[in-house]
Amino acid sequence: MSGRGPSRAGGSRRTGGPWTWSLSRLDRAGRESGQITLLSIAFGMLALLLVTVVVSATSVHLERKELLMLADGLALRAADSLDVDAFYRGQADAPRAGAVVHLTDDDVRAAVEQRLAAHPDLTADLDGLVVEVAETPDGRTARVGLSAVARPALVSWATSPWSEGFRIRVTSSARAW
């Protein structure tokens, strides 16, 4: 042995030079000893994990958009709600200045509940739907607030804390002219 240090199993010697670390990773035939395969598996698992998070976030976003669309439709229906029979019998409130028909909280809530009862297909995809707000703050604007439970589409260990779902809330307003 020379004074350069002990020889290694692969026939290469530790020289302390810049190639020392790479020579130790080679086997006798001069090939890598599996680190690339391990790295590929780790990156593949990371990519799959990222896909599950993105798909789950997208599904929750789409559920929120569906809930917002329902709230918009209910607010529009409530803003246009007028008991025509009561109006022509003279039992409804008189129009305000500018011929605006006055809305009440009861009218808005009744219009929302009537629409939801008449069309159960609107709420078929929404779990735990609750009408939180159905009111009119100024007698012209109908405000409808809904909430539902959204669940991630794919459950992995990254999304498992939300596997039972979480409540999403939306509020929409429409004005009667």
ZIJO-V357429 format. One record per residue. N is the residue number from 1. RES is the residue in three letters. PHI is phi in degrees with one decimal (NA if undefined). PSI is psi in radians with two decimals (* if undefined). BURIAL is 1 if it has 16 or more other ideal C-beta (glycine too) atoms within 10 Angstrom, else 0. Layout:
N_RES_PHI_PSI_BURIAL ; N_RES_PHI_PSI_BURIAL
This chain:
1_MET_NA_2.46_0 ; 2_SER_-88.5_3.11_0 ; 3_GLY_-78.7_0.21_0 ; 4_ARG_-84.0_-0.22_0 ; 5_GLY_123.7_3.01_0 ; 6_PRO_-70.0_2.61_0 ; 7_SER_-82.0_2.68_0 ; 8_ARG_-97.4_2.96_0 ; 9_ALA_-64.3_-0.56_0 ; 10_GLY_-83.2_0.09_0 ; 11_GLY_90.6_-0.15_0 ; 12_SER_-90.4_2.63_0 ; 13_ARG_-108.9_2.66_0 ; 14_ARG_-79.2_1.97_0 ; 15_THR_-107.3_-0.24_0 ; 16_GLY_81.0_0.09_0 ; 17_GLY_-84.3_-3.08_0 ; 18_PRO_-68.4_-0.29_0 ; 19_TRP_-97.3_0.08_0 ; 20_THR_-59.5_-0.81_0 ; 21_TRP_-66.8_-0.60_0 ; 22_SER_-79.4_-0.53_0 ; 23_LEU_-68.8_-0.53_1 ; 24_SER_-73.0_-0.30_0 ; 25_ARG_-87.9_-0.17_0 ; 26_LEU_-88.1_2.50_0 ; 27_ASP_-88.4_-2.98_0 ; 28_ARG_-63.2_-0.55_0 ; 29_ALA_-84.8_-0.04_0 ; 30_GLY_87.6_0.31_0 ; 31_ARG_-102.5_2.82_0 ; 32_GLU_-66.0_2.71_0 ; 33_SER_-103.9_0.57_0 ; 34_GLY_103.7_0.01_0 ; 35_GLN_-67.3_-0.56_0 ; 36_ILE_-67.0_-0.70_0 ; 37_THR_-62.8_-0.77_0 ; 38_LEU_-63.7_-0.74_0 ; 39_LEU_-64.4_-0.70_0 ; 40_SER_-63.9_-0.72_0 ; 41_ILE_-63.9_-0.76_0 ; 42_ALA_-63.3_-0.77_0 ; 43_PHE_-67.0_-0.62_0 ; 44_GLY_-63.6_-0.76_0 ; 45_MET_-65.6_-0.69_0 ; 46_LEU_-63.4_-0.71_0 ; 47_ALA_-64.5_-0.75_0 ; 48_LEU_-64.3_-0.69_0 ; 49_LEU_-62.9_-0.74_0 ; 50_LEU_-63.5_-0.68_0 ; 51_VAL_-62.6_-0.75_0 ; 52_THR_-63.6_-0.67_1 ; 53_VAL_-67.5_-0.77_0 ; 54_VAL_-66.3_-0.75_0 ; 55_VAL_-64.1_-0.73_0 ; 56_SER_-65.6_-0.75_1 ; 57_ALA_-64.1_-0.67_0 ; 58_THR_-65.7_-0.71_0 ; 59_SER_-65.8_-0.68_0 ; 60_VAL_-66.3_-0.70_1 ; 61_HIS_-63.0_-0.73_0 ; 62_LEU_-66.5_-0.63_0 ; 63_GLU_-64.8_-0.68_1 ; 64_ARG_-64.6_-0.71_0 ; 65_LYS_-64.5_-0.67_0 ; 66_GLU_-64.9_-0.73_1 ; 67_LEU_-65.6_-0.70_1 ; 68_LEU_-65.8_-0.67_0 ; 69_MET_-64.1_-0.70_0 ; 70_LEU_-64.4_-0.76_1 ; 71_ALA_-63.8_-0.67_1 ; 72_ASP_-61.2_-0.81_0 ; 73_GLY_-63.8_-0.71_1 ; 74_LEU_-68.1_-0.68_1 ; 75_ALA_-65.9_-0.71_1 ; 76_LEU_-64.5_-0.76_1 ; 77_ARG_-63.7_-0.70_1 ; 78_ALA_-69.4_-0.61_1 ; 79_ALA_-67.2_-0.53_1 ; 80_ASP_-92.0_0.08_0 ; 81_SER_-74.7_2.23_1 ; 82_LEU_-150.9_2.21_0 ; 83_ASP_-76.3_1.66_0 ; 84_VAL_-60.5_-0.74_0 ; 85_ASP_-61.4_-0.80_0 ; 86_ALA_-66.1_-0.62_0 ; 87_PHE_-65.0_-0.80_0 ; 88_TYR_-77.1_-0.31_0 ; 89_ARG_-84.4_-0.12_0 ; 90_GLY_84.9_0.25_0 ; 91_GLN_-93.9_-0.19_0 ; 92_ALA_-89.0_2.83_1 ; 93_ASP_-62.1_2.55_0 ; 94_ALA_-69.8_2.58_0 ; 95_PRO_-61.2_2.60_0 ; 96_ARG_-83.6_-3.11_0 ; 97_ALA_-56.3_2.39_0 ; 98_GLY_85.2_0.26_0 ; 99_ALA_61.7_0.67_0 ; 100_VAL_-94.2_2.21_0 ; 101_VAL_-76.9_2.31_1 ; 102_HIS_-78.3_2.32_1 ; 103_LEU_-99.8_2.62_1 ; 104_THR_-121.6_2.84_0 ; 105_ASP_-60.5_-0.67_0 ; 106_ASP_-65.3_-0.68_0 ; 107_ASP_-63.0_-0.76_1 ; 108_VAL_-65.0_-0.85_1 ; 109_ARG_-62.4_-0.73_1 ; 110_ALA_-63.7_-0.70_0 ; 111_ALA_-65.1_-0.71_1 ; 112_VAL_-65.7_-0.85_1 ; 113_GLU_-65.1_-0.65_0 ; 114_GLN_-65.7_-0.74_0 ; 115_ARG_-65.7_-0.76_1 ; 116_LEU_-67.0_-0.65_1 ; 117_ALA_-70.1_-0.63_0 ; 118_ALA_-75.7_-0.42_0 ; 119_HIS_-131.7_1.34_0 ; 120_PRO_-66.4_-0.33_0 ; 121_ASP_-66.2_-0.37_0 ; 122_LEU_-66.8_-0.48_1 ; 123_THR_-110.2_0.17_0 ; 124_ALA_-62.7_-0.61_0 ; 125_ASP_-91.1_-0.02_0 ; 126_LEU_-107.2_2.11_1 ; 127_ASP_-87.7_2.36_0 ; 128_GLY_64.2_0.67_0 ; 129_LEU_-66.6_2.28_1 ; 130_VAL_-133.6_2.31_0 ; 131_VAL_-86.2_1.84_0 ; 132_GLU_-85.3_-0.63_0 ; 133_VAL_-136.7_2.31_1 ; 134_ALA_-148.5_1.60_1 ; 135_GLU_-149.0_3.03_1 ; 136_THR_-129.8_2.01_1 ; 137_PRO_-74.9_-0.46_0 ; 138_ASP_-130.4_0.11_0 ; 139_GLY_85.8_-0.11_0 ; 140_ARG_-121.5_-0.45_1 ; 141_THR_-105.3_2.26_1 ; 142_ALA_-97.5_2.19_1 ; 143_ARG_-115.6_2.20_1 ; 144_VAL_-124.7_2.20_1 ; 145_GLY_-118.5_2.23_1 ; 146_LEU_-123.0_2.73_1 ; 147_SER_-142.5_2.64_1 ; 148_ALA_-151.4_2.91_1 ; 149_VAL_-95.4_2.18_0 ; 150_ALA_-107.1_2.38_1 ; 151_ARG_-120.6_2.45_1 ; 152_PRO_-61.9_2.51_1 ; 153_ALA_-70.5_-0.73_0 ; 154_LEU_-116.8_2.28_0 ; 155_VAL_-106.8_2.05_0 ; 156_SER_-124.7_-3.10_1 ; 157_TRP_-67.8_-0.34_0 ; 158_ALA_-77.8_-0.53_0 ; 159_THR_-106.5_0.04_1 ; 160_SER_-62.7_-0.50_0 ; 161_PRO_-61.4_-0.35_0 ; 162_TRP_-111.0_0.34_0 ; 163_SER_-65.3_-0.51_0 ; 164_GLU_-79.4_-0.15_0 ; 165_GLY_93.3_2.99_0 ; 166_PHE_-146.6_2.73_0 ; 167_ARG_-82.5_2.23_0 ; 168_ILE_-108.6_2.50_1 ; 169_ARG_-126.2_2.47_0 ; 170_VAL_-137.0_2.68_1 ; 171_THR_-135.6_2.39_0 ; 172_SER_-134.7_2.62_1 ; 173_SER_-131.1_2.57_1 ; 174_ALA_-141.5_2.50_1 ; 175_ARG_-110.7_2.36_0 ; 176_ALA_-88.4_2.17_1 ; 177_TRP_-98.3_*_0
